[in-house]
């Protein structure tokens, strides 16, 4: 796995904390992490929604049902798995 993208519910502080922790752990393993520019998350890259899933091996959704649905919609563009 080379690149993991995060879609996070920014209105849930605990989701941001968990996603940041996961992102840091992945970066320590030399995995590039990606976030949307509007999300308050530490990540290697900030990419606009257009092309967000390009080159991504996995999208991690942290939030709730709506966050997962948004992640699935983004992932569908590239046929990328969502966790």
ABEGO torsion letter per residue (X at the ends): XABBBBBBBAABAAAAAAAAAAAAAAAAAGBBBBBBAABBBBBABBBBABGAABGBABBBBBEBAAAAAAAAAAAAAAGBBBX
